[in-house]
Every structure is written in structure tokens, then in C-alpha cells.
Amino acid sequence: MLISHAVRHDVLHVTLARDLDVTNRAAAALQIQALVHSHRPARVVIDLPTADPTPATLSALARAQRMCAGLGIPISLPGASPRTARLLAVNGA
């Protein structure tokens, strides 16, 4: 399983089980997209397996961030390194 999730108080919490690679990044991004569209949360929180994720993980996160921004849903990455937060330009990370 690539990701797990929970919805608490209108916040979608997504946890990546491990860093992604090119063989599974699209699947993870699609799973996050489906969760956001089905739950319509007020906010999305994504917990990363490491503070400095792989390029494939960053790619999936960037896709999720763009989708959430388009829907007006804030996204945060608690535990992300300052470098990762800057790369994704995510507020509250």
C-alpha cells in the first residue's frame, strides 16, 4: 500500500508509507486526487516518510499541491524540511 488516509474534522490526513519512485508516483498522485475529490476536505495534510523526499515523491506532491490549489484547498507537509517546503512553495509546511 502506497498511502493511508484518515479524515478528521474535515481535514484529510494522507500518509506516504515510503518514498516513491518512477514506477509508483503516478499511482500515489491519483490516489491522493481521488481522496480529495471524494472527501472534499477543508484542508489536506500529507505526512512524508522522510524530511527530504525523492524526486519522484516531490513530483507526486507537486501534482497534489497544484490540484488542491486549483480547488482552493490548503495543503501542508508537517515534518518536511525547509528545502522541501520551499521547493513546493507550500504554506504551513
N, C-alpha and C positions, 0 to 999 in steps of 0.2 A: 504494500500500500504506500503510495507516494505522499498522500496528505491525510490528515484527520481534521475534523472540524467540530465546532460546537457553536450554538447560538445562545447568547446570554444577554438579556436586557437590550435587545435589538442591535447587538454587536456580534458580527460574525468573526469568530476566532479560528484561524487556519494555522495548522502546524505542519511544516515540511519535515518529514521523517528523516530525510537525508539530503545532501546536496544533489542537485540534478545534473544530468549530462545530456548530450545531444539526443540520446535515444528516448528520454522521458520528459524533456522540458515542455514540449507541446501538450502532452497529456496532462501534466500538472497545471499548466495555464488554462486548459479547457475545463478542468475540474473546478478550479477557482472561479472561472467565469460562470459556470453552471450554478455553483453555490450562491454567488452574488445575485444572479438573475432569479433564482428560485426563492431565496430568503428576503431579498430587498432590504438589507440591513441599513442602519443609520451610519454605521462605521465598520471598517474591516481592520482586523489586527492579524498580522502574519508573523508567526514565530519561526525564526530561521534555525537551521541546525548548527550554524557557525556565524560568528560576527562578520566574517568576510567570505561570502559565498562564492561559488564557482561562477564563471561567465554564463554558463547555461542557466543557473539559478537566477542570476541577475536578469537575464533575458526574460524569463518567465515572470519575475517580479515587475519588470518594466511594463510588460504586457498587461498585467493585472492593475498596475498603477494607472496606466492610460485608460483602461476600461472604467475603473472606478471614478477617475477624474471626469470622464465623459458623462457619467451618471450622477455626478455631484456627491459622491460618497467618499469621505476622507479615509485614508489608509495609513496605518502606522506599522512600524517594524521595530518593536521593542527588542533590545539586545543587539541591534545591528551596530556595526562600527560607524564612527563618524564618516569614514570614507564611503561606506556602502550607502549611508543616508544621503550623502552629497551626490553620489552617482545617480541615485534615483530621484533626488530632489523631493523627498517625502517629508512632509511636515509632521512633527511629533515623533520622529524615529529616534 
